[in-house]
Amino acid sequence: MRNLQELVKNKVEAVVQAQYGVALPSVEFQPTRKDFEGDLTVVIFPMLRWIKGNPEHIGRAIGAALEEEVDEITGFNVIKGFLNLVISDAYYLDFFATIRDEERYGLKSQASGDAVMVEYSSPNTNKPLHLGHIRNNLLGYSVAEILKASGKKVYKTQIINDRGIHICKSMLAWKKFGRGETPEGSGLKGDSLVGKYYVAFDREYKEQVASLVAGGVPKEQAEREAPVLLEAQEMLRKWEAGDEEVVRLWETMNGWVYEGFTETYNNLGVNFDKLYYESDTYLLGKDVVEDGLKKGVFYRKEDGSVWIDLTEDGLDEKIVLRSDGTAVYMTQDIGTAIQRVRDFPDIGGMVYTVGNEQDYHFKVLFLILKKLGFSWADHLYHLSYGMVDLPSGKMKSREGTVVDADDLIVEMTRTAEALSRELGKLEGYGEDQKQELYRIIGLGALKYFILKVDPKKRILFDPEESVDFQGNTGPFIQYTYARIQSILRKAPATDIKAEVSTELSLHEKEKALLKYLQLFPESLQAAADNYSPALLANYVYDLVKEFNSFYQQVTILGEEDAVKRAFRVQLSQKVGEVIKAAFALLGIEVPDRM
């Protein structure tokens, strides 16, 4: 099948050159508006920069030439400078014949070019994953899968923040108040148990600060000198010095957290190819700073601290080594990026999935790496995203009011169960089948609600709104997929295997659906280019809306003409395959029955 848009582009350029003596630098296309006749629109207005004349006259001249010279164009009309082209049914049927048996339609199976590393999750080991981590994980995982489907080799990674004062706070509270409590003995997941003691530390700290203030100590001083905080700081110093008892406790409690994280990741359906730990990487970057000093990228102040001046680049001065020679987070991130390229030499770029509060940090990091001369620094991307709120408001982990990821997953499953029972769609299901369906619907609702929104936008997540079988929701799309599977189960086997005739006369709804199927590869590529699963999610929603319009207006299994019926069955089948493939890239399962 010929690439029609490229063919029309070349013909338009040739016609304009022949009739007006102008070489157009580009030709602008858009889908024809639904209230106009046509399938592909050439926008005439941009041409007026190079061609003098009435846009409707120019459009008609180009349209007449295209209708005569391009077999696939069977008619045209011009409306206010928009040249609407009517494409033949044979062209769309030829397109369908080429993709009918193509299992990987739109998905590239061979990786090309440099590999990309996608970092996401990267939690602290002092508490469970929460709603914010869910958006991070869903975005990172989906972007990685979309990049892979677009033809990139992808490595999924995270850096686990397993050291620092916040970790010691949980450790100290457990040591003081835990009485040897373990995940096995308490019935709590390991990360939840450790998070319990992070909250306990904060409670004790606040009580001590209040007591000091009541005794006449200024608040700022009390916050610095609360005994429990001083103990945590001392514990951190012991950890850095390699104290055996502290390190053993650190290893034990982090082990509990890792087991809890793994369970949550499995429930959420995300995975990683490589894990980095801050306890291994926090000293990285110091040698790079020394090398950068020699090259003049950094400079040393009188107190011995090392800085970089980025004011000429519109940023500010940034410290990279303290006066005592210790690293800051920027130093670690510089060293970790370099280490990753050493570990995976085929990496040509990295994607960092981190909230928008770190926008400035990544501008500085990427610029420093460029100034240090790393070629791959031109291909670093900060996948910045907004906060997720619940109707109840912002969550604070220190106060124990955070919504844990595990709790939200359970709540989504229960919400899906309640709505499914209310709608009465579960006749003939066993209890295990019902529970699995609730899980698929609940997780699908959660993931789709989050991923359909542009990453940069803040989200107000309403669990009940997300689990709806109508509108732009995951369950609506899943239900349509299940409807298609029902059609395929009832269809004669001969319909599914029959050859498609290119002599068919297409119903307008069949043609509209074929147009949407054509858009899948470019929608996938746009999602990859923009690191935005939202573009793919909303493409699937538009495809599903078009299928449901087709389903309501066109007879499928009841069609008496065997050739038409076979085509409609196969068209439904291909739509189902695209829904399933696209949803897989979003990390969403689709049920065969609902």
N, C-alpha and C positions, 0 to 999 in steps of 0.2 A: 504493500500500500504506500502511495506517495505521501510525503510530508506536505500536506495541502497548504499550510500557512507559509512555509518556505517557498513553495511553488508560486503562490499568489504574490508574495513579497517580490520575488524576482520578476514576475510579469508586470506588476505595478511599476516597478523601477524602469523596466524596458518601455512600457507605454508612455510614461512621463518623459523619458529621454527622447523617444521618437516624436511625440506630439508637442512637447514644450521645450525641448533642448536643455533639460535640467537633470542633473544627477542627484537624486534624492539621497541624503545621508542615512535615512531610516524610514520605515513604514510602520505606523501605529495601528495595532489591531485591538479589538475587544469583542467579547461575545455579543451577539445581537440581543437587544432588549426584547423582553417577552411580548411587548405590545406591538412590535414590528415584525414583518415577515422577513425571514432570513435566518442564517446560521452563523455567519462570520461577518464582522463589520470592519471595514477599512475607514479610519478616521481621516477625513480630508483636511480639517482645519490646520494641523501642523504643517501641511504642504504649502500653505499660503505664504509662508516665509520665503519660499523659493519660486512659487508659481503665482503670477498675478491673474486674477479672474474670479468669477463667481463660483463658490464652492460646489453648488449643485450642478453647474455645467461641467466642472472638472470631474465630479463624481460620476455623472452619466457617461462621459467620454471614457473614463477608465472602466466602468462597469460593462459597457458595450464591448470593449476590446477583450475583457476577461471572459465574458459569456461566449464570445466567438472562439477564443483560443484555448480555454481550459475546459476539458471535457466534464470535470466534476461540478462546474458551475452551470446551473440550469436557469438562473434568473437573477435579477437584482432590482433594487429600488434605492432611491436617494432621498433622505429626509434630513434637511437642514445641515448638510455637510457630512452626513454619515452614509457611507456606501454599504448597504446591507446585501450580502451575497447569499443566494439560495444554493445549498449544496445538494447534490443528487443523493437519492436513497442508496444507489449502488455503492457510493463512496463509503457510507456508514456500514453497509453490510459487508463490504470488503474489509473494513477495519475490524468488525466483529469476528469475521472468519479467521483473521490473523491472531486474535487473542483468545478465542474460544477454548482451546486446549492448552493454553499457556499458563501453567501453574504459577509461575513467578512473574506474571504480568505486572510491569511497573517496578519490580524489585530487582536490583542488580545483584548477581550472584558472585561476581568477580571483583575483588578489591583492586583499586588502582590508585597510584600516587602515594604520598606520604600517609602514614598512620596518624590517627588523632587519639589523644588521651582525654577522656571525659571524667572529671572528678565530681563526685556528689556525695551527699550524706555528711561525712566528716564530723561526727558528733563528739561531744565530751563524754568521758566515761564516769560521770558523776550522777547520771540520771537517765531515765528511759527516753526513747525518741518521742517527739510530740508532733502536734499538727504542723508546725513549721517544717519539721524534718520530712513530713509526708510530702509536702509540695516540693521540697528540694529533691527527694528521692525520685518522685514521679517524673519531674522535669529532667533530671540527669539521666535516668534510665531510658526514658523515651527518646531524648535527643541522641543518646548513644545508639539506640536501635534504628532510628531514622537515618543517622549518618551511615550506619552499616548498610542499610537497605539502599542508600543512594550510591553505594560503591566504595565506601571508605573502609579501611581496616581500623578497628576501634578497640582501644583498651579502656575498660571501666575500672576506676580506682577511687579510693577515699584515703584521707589521712586522718587517723583517729587521734583525737586530742587527749592523750592518756597521761599527761603529766601537768604539774602546775598547782597553784594554791587551791583551785576549786576541787581538784581530786583529793588533796590532803584534808579539806574540810569534811568530806564524806568519811574518809578514813579515820580521822580523829573522833568524829561523832560516834562511829561504830565502836571504836575502841573504848570510849567513855560510857556509852549507853547500850551497846549492842548485846552484852551478856552472851557472846558467842553465837548470835543468831546467824543462820545460814539460809540460802534459798530452799534447800530441801526441808529444813525444819519449820520454816515459816509458811511454806506454800506459795511464796512470792517468786516471780521471775527475778533473776539476778540483778538486772538493771533497775527494776522497781525497788528491790531491797536497798540497793546502794542509794537510789534517789530518796528513799525514806530518810536516810541519815544525812543527806545533804540538806533536807528540810529541817531536820532536828538540829543541825549545826546553826542554821540561820535563826531558829527560834531561841537557842541558847545565847547566841551572839547578841540578839536584840534585847534579851532580858539583862545581859551584863552591861550593855551600853546604857540602858535605862537606869540601872542601879547606880552606875558611875555618875551619870548626869544628876540623879537625885542627890548624890553625895557632894555635888558642887563642882564636878569636873566638866569643863566645856565640852559640848557635844562632839566637835571635830576631834578633840583629843581623846575622848572616850571611844570613838569609833576606831581610832588608831591603836588604842592601848587595851582594848577589851582582852582579858586573859585568854579566852578561847581562840581569838585570832592570833595572838602571839604564839600560842602552842601550835597552831596550824602552820605558821611561818617557820617555826623551828623544825617541824616535821618535814617541811619541804627542803630545808637546808640539809637535814639528815639524809633524805632521799638522794639529793644531788651528790652527797658525800659517799653514797653507797652503803649506808647503815643497813646491816643484814635484816634486822627485825622490821624496819620500815619497808624495805624493798619486798620482803616476804609478804607483808600485809597488802602492799600495793599490787603485787602479782595475784594474790588471792582474790581481792575485790574486783580488780579489772577482769579476771577470769570469769567471775559471776556476770559482769556486765556484757562481756563478749557473747556468752551463751544466750543472754536475753536479747541482744541485738540480732543475733543470727535467727532466732525464732521470729522476731518482728519482720526482718527482711524476707524470710520465707513466706510469711503470711501476706506481706505486701507484694511479693512476686518480683523482687529486684535482686540483683547479684553483682559481683565484682570479680575482676580478673586479678587484681593486685591490691594488697593492703599496705599502706605506709603508716607508721606510728611516730607520733611526735617525740616520744622518748628516744627514738633512733635518729630523728632528723633535726632535733633542736640545736645541735652544734654545727649543722651544715651551714655553709655560706661564709664562714669566717675567712677561709682561704681565698674565696672569691673577692672579699672585701680587700684583703691585702694586695691581691693582684690588681684590683681596680684602683687602689691608691697609687701603685706604680704607673698606671696608665693615665692618671689624672682624672679618672671618672669620679673618685671620691676625694675628700680632703679631711685633714685632721685638725680639730680645734685645740686650743691651748690646754684644755683639761684632759686631752687624750681621746675624746670621743671622735667618731668618724661619721661624716655627713656627706650628702650629695645635694648640690644646689640645682633645683629644677625651676627656678623662677623665670628663666628665659623661655621655658616651655609652658608657662602659664600655671605652674603648680607652686610648691614652696620648697623649703629646705627640709630634708628628711634624714633623721639619724639612722645609721645602719649598724653601729657598734657603740655601746655605752663606754664611758670613761674607764670603767673597770674591766673592759674587754669582753663583757657578756653580750650575747646577741639579742636583738629584738625580733619581733615576729617577721618584719620585712626581711631581715637577714636569713631567717629560716626558710621563708618562701622562695627567696632567690636560690638558696642552696638546694632546696627540694626540687624545684623546677629543673635545675641542671642535673641533679641525680636521676631524675626520671628519664631524661634523654640518654644518660649513660646506661640506664637499665634497659631501655627500649630504643636503640639507635635509629629505628625507622620512624620515630615520632617526628612529624613536621608541624605539629600544632597541639594546643591544649585548650580544653574548655573547662572553666571553673564555675561550678554551679553554687553560687553563694548569694545571700540576700543583698538587697540594694543598699543596706547600711555600709557595705564595704566597697561601694563604687570607687571612692577616691583611692583606697588602698590598692586596688588593682590597676588603676591608671598609673600610679607610681611604680608598682612592681613591673608592669609591662615596659614602661619607659626605661627603667634601670636596666632591665635585661637587654633592651635594644642598644643602650649606650655601652653595655659591656661587649657588644659585638656578636651576639648570638642570632644567627639568621632566622631560626625558628620563632624568635620573639615577635616577628611580624604576623604570626598566625596564632596568637593567643587571644582568647575570647572570654570575657566575663559574662556568663549567663546569669544576669542580674534579675532578681524577682522580688515582688512585693510581698508584704505580710499577709497571712491568712487570719481573718477574724471569725469568731463565732458570734451569733446574735447576743450572747452573754457578755461580749467584750474581750479585751486583750488579756492574754494569759501570762502569768509570771511563775517561772519554775521555782524560784527561791521560796515562794509563799505556798507552794504545794497546790496551786490552783491550775496548773498546766493541764491541758487535755492530752493524755498519753495517746500515742499512736495505737497501741493495743486496744485501749478502751474505745477509741473511735471506730476501729475496724469492727469490734463486737457490736457497737451501737448501729453501724451501717447495716450489718447482717440482720439485726433485730428489726430495724426499720423496714428493710426489704421484706422480711417475713410478715410483718403486720400488714403491709400494703398488699402483698400477694394473697394473703388469706382473705382480706377484705374484698379483693376483686374476684376471688373464687376461680383462679386460673390453674389449680393444681390437681384436677381430677386425674386419678390413675397413678399418682406419684407415691412411692414408698417414702418412709420418713427420712432415710439417708439421702434419697434423691432430692427431697425437699430442702434439706439442710445445705446440700451442695449448691442447689439453685439459689437459695437465699444468699449464700456467700458470693457467688458469681455476680448476682444482681447488685448486692450491697457494695462490693468492691468496685464494680463497673461504674456505679453511680458516683462514688467518691472520686475515682480517678478521672472520669470524664468531666465532672463538674470543675475540677481543678485544672485539667489540661486544656479545656476549651477556651480558657481565658489567656490573653496575651501575658507572657511571663512577667512583664514589667508592671502590670496592674495589680493593685491590692485586691484581695478577694474577701467577700463576706460569705462564708460557707454555711449554708443551711442544710443539714442532713435530710430533713423531710422534703425540702424542695428538690434536692438532687435525685431522690428516689421517686420519680414520676414517670408514668408510662406515656406521657404526652409532652410535646415540646422538645427543646434542645437538651436532652438528657441521655445518659448512658443507657438506662433501661428502655427508652423509646427505640433506640437503635438496636439494642439486643433483641427486643421483641420483634422488630422488623426482620432481623436475621432469622429468628426462629420461625416466623411466618414463611419465609422463603424455603426453609428446610421442610416445612410441612407440605408446601407445593411440590417439592422434589420427591418426597416420599410417596405422594399420591400420583405423580405423573408416570405414564407408561415408560418403561426403560427405553423403548424405541425413540421416544421424543428426545431423550437426553443424548442419544448417540447419533441422531439423524444429521445429515449434512445440511448446512444452511444455504438456502437458495439466494443468489444475488439478484434474482428477478422479483423479489417481493416488493410490494408497495407498502411503505412504512406508515403506520399510524403516527400522528404527531407526538404521542406520548412515548412510543418506542424510540423515535428519533431523539427526543429530548433526553431520554435515559442513556442512549448511546453517546450523546455529547458529554454527559457527565462522566461516563466511563472513560472517555478519551482524556479527561482532565486529571486522572489519577496520577500518572507519572510526573506531570509538571507540578501538581500539588505536593507530592512527596518531595520533589527536588526543592521547591520553595521552602518547605518546612525545614529541610536540611540546610539550605543556604542561610536561612534566618534564625536557625536554632530555635524554632517555634513549633512545638507540637500542636498549638492552637490552630495553625493553618491546616493541618491534616485533620484534626478533630472536626472542624467546621466544614471541611470538604465532605467528610463522611455524612454529616448531618444533612447537607444539601442533597447528596446522592440518595439518602434514605427518604427524604421528603419527596424527591422526584419519583422514586420507586413506588411510594404509597399512592401518589397521584396516578401513576400508571396502573397500579393494582386496582384502584377504584374505578377507573374509566375504561379499562381494556379487559376483555374476557381472556382468561389464560387456559385453565384446564377445561372449561366449557366450550372453547372454540372448536367448531366443527371442522374447519379446514386444518387438516393434519400438518401441513407445512407451516402455517402460521402458528399453530399451537406448539409445535416443536421449537420454533424460533423463540417464542415467548417464554417457554420453560427454560431454554438455554440462556436467554437474556437474564432471567431471574437468577439462575445459577451463578452467572458471572458476577452479578451485583453482590450476591452473597459472598463470593470468594473475595471480592475487593473489600467488603465490610470486614470480613474476618482478618484479612491481611493488614488492613489499616489499623484495626483495633489491636492487633498483636503488637504493632509498633508503638502503641500507646500503653502497652502492658495490660490490656483488657481482654478478658475471655468472653466468648459468645456461646450461649447454650443452644443446643439443637431443638429444645422444646421449652416452652414457657406457658 
